[in-house]
Amino acid sequence: MQFFSVAEATLDRFQRDPARALADGDLQLMLTALERLPVVGPELTNAIRPAVGEAALRTLHGPVRTWLHRTLEAIRDEVQLRRVLLRLIQASVPAYAQIRHGPIEYGKDIAVVVEKDSKRILRLYQAKVGDITVPVWRNATHELEEMFLVPLASVQVEEPVAEREGILVCNGHANVYVEPIIGPWIEEQARAYGRRFTFMHLDDLVNWIVKDRLVNEFRAVATELGLPTQ
Protein backbone atom coordinates (compact mmCIF):
# COMPACT_ATOMS: atom_id res chain seq x y z
CA MET A 1 0.00 0.00 0.00
CA GLN A 2 2.90 2.33 0.78
CA PHE A 3 4.29 1.81 -2.74
CA PHE A 4 1.01 2.75 -4.37
CA SER A 5 0.85 5.93 -2.29
CA VAL A 6 4.38 6.83 -3.39
CA ALA A 7 3.57 6.01 -7.04
CA GLU A 8 0.39 8.08 -7.00
CA ALA A 9 2.18 11.07 -5.46
CA THR A 10 5.01 10.75 -8.00
CA LEU A 11 2.65 10.68 -10.96
CA ASP A 12 0.82 13.68 -9.61
CA ARG A 13 4.06 15.67 -9.32
CA PHE A 14 5.08 14.65 -12.84
CA GLN A 15 1.81 15.91 -14.23
CA ARG A 16 2.05 19.22 -12.42
CA ASP A 17 5.79 19.91 -12.77
CA PRO A 18 7.79 17.18 -14.57
CA ALA A 19 11.08 19.11 -14.53
CA ARG A 20 10.93 19.64 -10.75
CA ALA A 21 9.95 16.01 -10.18
CA LEU A 22 13.01 14.82 -12.10
CA ALA A 23 15.30 17.24 -10.28
CA ASP A 24 14.01 16.11 -6.89
CA GLY A 25 14.56 12.44 -7.68
CA ASP A 26 10.92 11.42 -7.46
CA LEU A 27 11.40 8.67 -10.04
CA GLN A 28 14.19 7.08 -8.07
CA LEU A 29 12.07 7.23 -4.94
CA MET A 30 9.29 5.33 -6.69
CA LEU A 31 11.67 2.74 -8.16
CA THR A 32 13.29 2.18 -4.77
CA ALA A 33 9.87 1.59 -3.22
CA LEU A 34 9.04 -0.82 -6.05
CA GLU A 35 12.31 -2.69 -5.55
CA ARG A 36 11.42 -3.38 -1.91
CA LEU A 37 8.22 -5.16 -2.81
CA PRO A 38 8.77 -8.94 -2.32
CA VAL A 39 6.78 -9.82 -5.45
CA VAL A 40 8.88 -7.49 -7.60
CA GLY A 41 12.42 -7.23 -6.30
CA PRO A 42 15.50 -5.53 -7.80
CA GLU A 43 15.75 -7.67 -10.97
CA LEU A 44 12.30 -6.79 -12.29
CA THR A 45 12.70 -3.19 -11.18
CA ASN A 46 15.96 -2.88 -13.17
CA ALA A 47 14.24 -4.43 -16.18
CA ILE A 48 11.49 -1.82 -16.26
CA ARG A 49 13.76 1.10 -15.33
CA PRO A 50 14.55 2.12 -18.98
CA ALA A 51 10.86 2.11 -19.93
CA VAL A 52 10.00 4.23 -16.90
CA GLY A 53 12.76 6.67 -17.82
CA GLU A 54 11.52 6.94 -21.41
CA ALA A 55 7.96 7.56 -20.22
CA ALA A 56 9.19 10.27 -17.88
CA LEU A 57 11.15 11.90 -20.70
CA ARG A 58 8.07 11.89 -22.95
CA THR A 59 6.10 13.52 -20.15
CA LEU A 60 8.81 16.15 -19.73
CA HIS A 61 8.88 16.96 -23.45
CA GLY A 62 5.09 16.97 -23.73
CA PRO A 63 2.93 15.22 -26.35
CA VAL A 64 4.00 15.08 -29.98
CA ARG A 65 1.41 17.25 -31.70
CA THR A 66 2.60 17.04 -35.29
CA TRP A 67 1.85 13.37 -35.88
CA LEU A 68 -1.55 14.27 -37.34
CA HIS A 69 0.15 16.44 -39.97
CA ARG A 70 2.77 13.81 -40.74
CA THR A 71 0.22 11.01 -41.03
CA LEU A 72 -1.98 13.00 -43.38
CA GLU A 73 1.05 14.07 -45.44
CA ALA A 74 2.06 10.40 -45.74
CA ILE A 75 -1.06 9.67 -47.80
CA ARG A 76 0.04 9.34 -51.42
CA ASP A 77 -3.00 7.53 -52.79
CA GLU A 78 -6.38 9.22 -53.36
CA VAL A 79 -8.07 5.91 -52.52
CA GLN A 80 -6.61 6.15 -49.02
CA LEU A 81 -7.48 9.84 -48.69
CA ARG A 82 -11.10 9.16 -49.64
CA ARG A 83 -11.23 6.33 -47.10
CA VAL A 84 -9.89 8.57 -44.34
CA LEU A 85 -12.35 11.33 -45.19
CA LEU A 86 -15.29 8.93 -45.24
CA ARG A 87 -14.40 7.55 -41.81
CA LEU A 88 -14.09 11.04 -40.31
CA ILE A 89 -17.40 12.08 -41.89
CA GLN A 90 -19.16 8.94 -40.62
CA ALA A 91 -18.08 9.78 -37.07
CA SER A 92 -20.62 12.62 -37.05
CA VAL A 93 -23.38 10.11 -37.96
CA PRO A 94 -24.70 11.79 -41.13
CA ALA A 95 -27.99 10.85 -42.75
CA TYR A 96 -25.99 9.46 -45.68
CA ALA A 97 -22.31 9.15 -46.61
CA GLN A 98 -20.79 7.18 -49.50
CA ILE A 99 -17.71 7.12 -51.70
CA ARG A 100 -18.97 7.60 -55.27
CA HIS A 101 -15.64 7.97 -57.08
CA GLY A 102 -15.66 6.47 -60.54
CA PRO A 103 -15.69 7.17 -64.29
CA ILE A 104 -19.11 8.86 -64.15
CA GLU A 105 -18.95 10.50 -60.73
CA TYR A 106 -19.28 14.07 -62.10
CA GLY A 107 -16.94 15.48 -59.47
CA LYS A 108 -18.56 13.63 -56.59
CA ASP A 109 -15.81 11.63 -54.87
CA ILE A 110 -17.82 11.47 -51.64
CA ALA A 111 -21.47 12.41 -51.18
CA VAL A 112 -22.83 13.26 -47.75
CA VAL A 113 -26.25 14.35 -46.48
CA VAL A 114 -26.42 16.12 -43.13
CA GLU A 115 -29.25 17.68 -41.16
CA LYS A 116 -28.59 21.26 -40.09
CA ASP A 117 -31.15 23.69 -38.66
CA SER A 118 -33.92 21.33 -39.81
CA LYS A 119 -32.55 21.48 -43.38
CA ARG A 120 -31.05 18.69 -45.46
CA ILE A 121 -27.68 19.70 -46.89
CA LEU A 122 -25.86 17.76 -49.58
CA ARG A 123 -22.08 18.02 -49.28
CA LEU A 124 -20.00 16.81 -52.20
CA TYR A 125 -16.27 16.24 -51.72
CA GLN A 126 -13.56 16.21 -54.38
CA ALA A 127 -10.31 14.81 -52.90
CA LYS A 128 -6.80 15.53 -54.20
CA VAL A 129 -3.53 14.14 -52.89
CA GLY A 130 -0.67 16.53 -52.16
CA ASP A 131 -0.49 20.20 -53.03
CA ILE A 132 -2.88 21.93 -55.42
CA THR A 133 -0.88 23.04 -58.44
CA VAL A 134 -2.09 24.97 -61.48
CA PRO A 135 -2.74 21.80 -63.58
CA VAL A 136 -4.51 20.12 -60.65
CA TRP A 137 -6.63 23.22 -60.05
CA ARG A 138 -7.65 23.55 -63.70
CA ASN A 139 -8.83 19.96 -63.73
CA ALA A 140 -10.54 20.32 -60.35
CA THR A 141 -12.59 23.35 -61.38
CA HIS A 142 -14.34 21.33 -64.07
CA GLU A 143 -15.10 18.59 -61.56
CA LEU A 144 -16.38 21.10 -59.01
CA GLU A 145 -18.71 22.69 -61.57
CA GLU A 146 -20.07 19.26 -62.52
CA MET A 147 -21.13 18.79 -58.89
CA PHE A 148 -23.81 21.41 -59.47
CA LEU A 149 -24.55 20.77 -63.14
CA VAL A 150 -25.37 17.07 -62.77
CA PRO A 151 -27.96 15.99 -60.14
CA LEU A 152 -27.04 13.13 -57.83
CA ALA A 153 -28.87 10.14 -59.27
CA SER A 154 -29.40 7.96 -56.22
CA VAL A 155 -32.34 6.29 -54.51
CA GLN A 156 -30.45 6.92 -51.27
CA VAL A 157 -30.61 10.71 -51.57
CA GLU A 158 -33.87 12.55 -52.05
CA GLU A 159 -33.38 15.53 -54.39
CA PRO A 160 -33.83 18.41 -54.26
CA VAL A 161 -32.08 19.20 -50.98
CA ALA A 162 -32.23 22.57 -49.22
CA GLU A 163 -28.57 23.34 -49.96
CA ARG A 164 -25.67 21.88 -51.91
CA GLU A 165 -22.03 22.45 -50.97
CA GLY A 166 -18.92 21.59 -52.97
CA ILE A 167 -15.73 20.92 -51.03
CA LEU A 168 -12.26 20.59 -52.55
CA VAL A 169 -10.01 18.90 -50.00
CA CYS A 170 -6.32 18.03 -50.16
CA ASN A 171 -3.71 16.76 -47.72
CA GLY A 172 -1.33 19.52 -48.77
CA HIS A 173 -1.74 23.20 -49.61
CA ALA A 174 -2.38 25.39 -52.60
CA ASN A 175 1.01 26.37 -54.03
CA VAL A 176 1.98 30.00 -54.53
CA TYR A 177 1.08 29.99 -58.24
CA VAL A 178 -2.51 28.82 -57.86
CA GLU A 179 -3.34 30.32 -54.47
CA PRO A 180 -4.28 33.80 -55.83
CA ILE A 181 -7.04 32.41 -58.06
CA ILE A 182 -8.83 30.06 -55.64
CA GLY A 183 -10.49 32.73 -53.50
CA PRO A 184 -11.70 34.86 -56.42
CA TRP A 185 -12.99 31.76 -58.23
CA ILE A 186 -15.02 30.71 -55.16
CA GLU A 187 -16.41 34.25 -54.82
CA GLU A 188 -17.34 34.40 -58.50
CA GLN A 189 -19.12 31.07 -58.36
CA ALA A 190 -21.19 32.34 -55.42
CA ARG A 191 -21.96 35.70 -57.05
CA ALA A 192 -22.75 34.48 -60.54
CA TYR A 193 -24.34 31.10 -59.91
CA GLY A 194 -25.18 30.93 -56.20
CA ARG A 195 -22.86 27.95 -55.77
CA ARG A 196 -21.18 27.43 -52.44
CA PHE A 197 -17.63 26.03 -52.48
CA THR A 198 -15.06 25.48 -49.73
CA PHE A 199 -11.36 24.68 -49.96
CA MET A 200 -9.92 22.47 -47.19
CA HIS A 201 -6.14 22.12 -46.93
CA LEU A 202 -3.90 20.10 -44.61
CA ASP A 203 -4.22 22.40 -41.60
CA ASP A 204 -8.01 22.57 -42.00
CA LEU A 205 -8.09 18.77 -41.82
CA VAL A 206 -5.98 18.72 -38.65
CA ASN A 207 -8.14 21.39 -37.00
CA TRP A 208 -11.28 19.43 -37.92
CA ILE A 209 -9.87 16.25 -36.36
CA VAL A 210 -8.81 18.01 -33.16
CA LYS A 211 -11.83 20.28 -32.65
CA ASP A 212 -14.40 17.55 -33.37
CA ARG A 213 -12.48 15.06 -31.18
CA LEU A 214 -11.85 12.65 -34.02
CA VAL A 215 -8.27 11.77 -33.06
CA ASN A 216 -9.09 8.18 -32.05
CA GLU A 217 -11.19 7.68 -35.18
CA PHE A 218 -8.37 9.02 -37.33
CA ARG A 219 -5.76 6.87 -35.59
CA ALA A 220 -7.91 3.77 -36.14
CA VAL A 221 -8.35 4.28 -39.88
CA ALA A 222 -4.69 5.29 -40.26
CA THR A 223 -3.65 2.03 -38.58
CA GLU A 224 -5.97 0.05 -40.86
CA LEU A 225 -4.36 1.67 -43.91
CA GLY A 226 -0.82 1.13 -42.65
CA LEU A 227 -0.10 4.84 -42.19
CA PRO A 228 2.34 6.04 -39.50
CA THR A 229 0.65 7.09 -36.26
CA GLN A 230 3.64 8.34 -34.25
VENCOR-V221979 format. One record per pair of residues at least 4 apart in sequence whose C-alpha atoms are under 6 Angstrom apart, sorted by the first residue. I is the first residue (numbers start at 1). J is the second residue. Records with the same first field share a line. If there is no record, write none. Layout:
I: J ; J
//
This chain:
3: 33
4: 8
7: 30
10: 26
13: 17 ; 21
14: 18 ; 21
18: 60
21: 26
28: 32
35: 41 ; 42 ; 45
36: 41
37: 41
40: 44
58: 62
67: 71 ; 230
71: 228
72: 171
73: 171
78: 129
94: 114
95: 113 ; 114
96: 112 ; 113
97: 111 ; 112
98: 110 ; 111
99: 109 ; 110
100: 109 ; 110
101: 105 ; 109
106: 146
107: 143 ; 144 ; 146 ; 147
108: 124 ; 125
109: 125 ; 126
110: 124 ; 125
111: 123 ; 124
112: 122 ; 123
113: 121 ; 122
114: 120 ; 121
115: 119 ; 120
119: 162
120: 161 ; 162
121: 162 ; 163 ; 164
122: 164
123: 164 ; 165
124: 166
125: 167 ; 168
126: 168
127: 169 ; 170
128: 170
129: 170 ; 171
130: 171 ; 172
131: 172 ; 173 ; 174
132: 136 ; 174
133: 137 ; 175
134: 178
146: 150
165: 196 ; 197
166: 197
167: 197 ; 198 ; 199
168: 199
169: 199 ; 200 ; 201
170: 201
171: 201 ; 202
172: 201 ; 202
173: 201
174: 179
175: 179
181: 185
186: 197
188: 192
189: 193 ; 195
190: 194 ; 195 ; 196
200: 204
207: 211
208: 212
209: 213 ; 214 ; 215
218: 222
222: 227
223: 227
//
